[in-house]
Amino acid sequence: MAFRLSQNKRIVMLKITVTKSSLKNLKCDLLVLPFTVKELKKDAEKALDAFGLDNSALRDFKGKPGDSLVLYTGGSKLKTSRVLLLGLGDATEVEDLRKSAAAIARQARSLQVKSLALDCSSISSWARATGESTAMLAEVLVDSMIYAGYSF
């Protein structure tokens, strides 16, 4: 699968890999941690603390669909250099996930990342909330990242 990144005006091959691995052990340029508004209030602080990241950034992060905030991981327990907090809103509509995936592509292009990992460990709960299958939501996420990253 190929798409064009606008900043370099070159074709880049997109390799998609699905893995079940500890987020702490993933080596990538950008680790994407998505949160619904509910998860943000309940789980985000604990998640950032577990990775050794400063959770004070959560004060400025609202978790609306497409909201994003880049954290740099210096001194953390992660093997990635940057973490992208990604808002999913309530994640009750497929459109919420589409907007959020497009935000990933914009940030990846802006940061010129060569590899990223998206934590989809909650995709089953997103599927229940939207009434769609996990396979369909995975397709929406990938397609939306590709379309948002494409330029003529």
N, C-alpha and C positions, 0 to 999 in steps of 0.2 A: 504494500500500500504506500503511496507516495503523496506528499503534499508540499506546497511551496511555503517557505517561511519568508515573510515580507522583508525582514531586515537584511538578509543576505542575498535575496533574489536568486536562490538556488533550490533545487529539488532535494528534499531530505526524505530518506526512507524512515517510515515509522514502524518500529518493531513493538508489538504488544505482547507482553508476557504476563501470564497469570501465575501467581505463586502464593503459597501460604507460608509466610515467614515472619519472624519477629521484626517489627519495624526498627528496632534498635540495630539490627544487623544489615539492613538494606543500604547498599552503597548507590547513591544517586545524587544528582545535582539539586533536586528539589523533592521533598517529601510532602505530599498534600494530605492534610488531616481535615476531613469534612465534618461539620457539626450542624445539626438542626438547632433551631432556637432552644428547644427543650434540652437537647444534649449539651448545648453550650452552658446552660445554667447548672446542669447536673454533673457533667463529666469532664468538661474541658480543663478546669483547674487541676484536677487529679491527673489527667493525661499529661499535661505540660510538666507538672511536678515529677512524674515518673520518668520523663525523658531528661530531666535536669534543665528545663527551660524556664525562663522568667515568665510567670503567669500574670504579671502586671499589665502586659499588653492586652489582656482580655477586657480591660476597661474601655478600650477604643473599638472593640470588635463587637458588632451587633448580631451577626449571623444571618442577615437577610440573604435571599438568593443572589449569588454572585459576589457578595462581599468577600474580600480577601485581605489578608495581612501577612506579610513576609516577616519571619523571625530568623535571625542568624543564630547558629547553634554553637558558637564558640564556647568551649568548656562543658558542653552537654554530654549525654551518654549516647548520642546518635552518631552514625558514620556519615551522615549527609551534612552538607554545609548550610542548607536553608530548609526551613519548614514553612509551608503555606497553609495558614488557617483559612478554611473555605466555608463560607456560609451557605446553608441549604434552605434557609427559611424554615417553614414547617415540613417541607418535603412531602406534602400531600398531593402535589400536582407534578406531573412529569416536567412541566415547564420550569419548575424550581430547579430540577436537576440539570436541565438543558442550559439554563442561565449560569449555573455554577460551573459546569464543564467548560463553557465558553470563557469564563473568568480564568480557569486554569490555563487555557491556551494563550490568553492575552498575557498573563504573568510569565509563562514559560518563554514566550517570544521576547518580552521585555527584559527578562533576566538572561536570555540566551542560553537556556539550559539544554543540555544534550540528552539527559535522561531524567525521568521523573517517576515517582511511585505514588500511586493514589490508594489510600487506605479505603477499601470497600468492605470492611468487616461488618458494617451495619446495613449492607445492601438488602438483606432479608427484611429488616424492619422498614426500609424505604419502600420495598415492594408491597408489603402489607398496607402501608399508609396510602400508597397511590393506587392500589388495586391491580398493579401490573406484575409481570413475572420478573424475576431477577435477571434473566437473560435479556429481556426487553430493556430493562434499565441499564444494563451493561452496554448494550448497543447504543442507547441514547447518549450515555456518557462519552463513549469513544467517538461516535459520529459527531457529536457537538464539539469535541476538542478538535477534530480534524477540520470541520467546517469553519470554526472560529480562527484556526491557525492558517487557513488558506488565503492566499492573495494572488492576484493576477500579475 
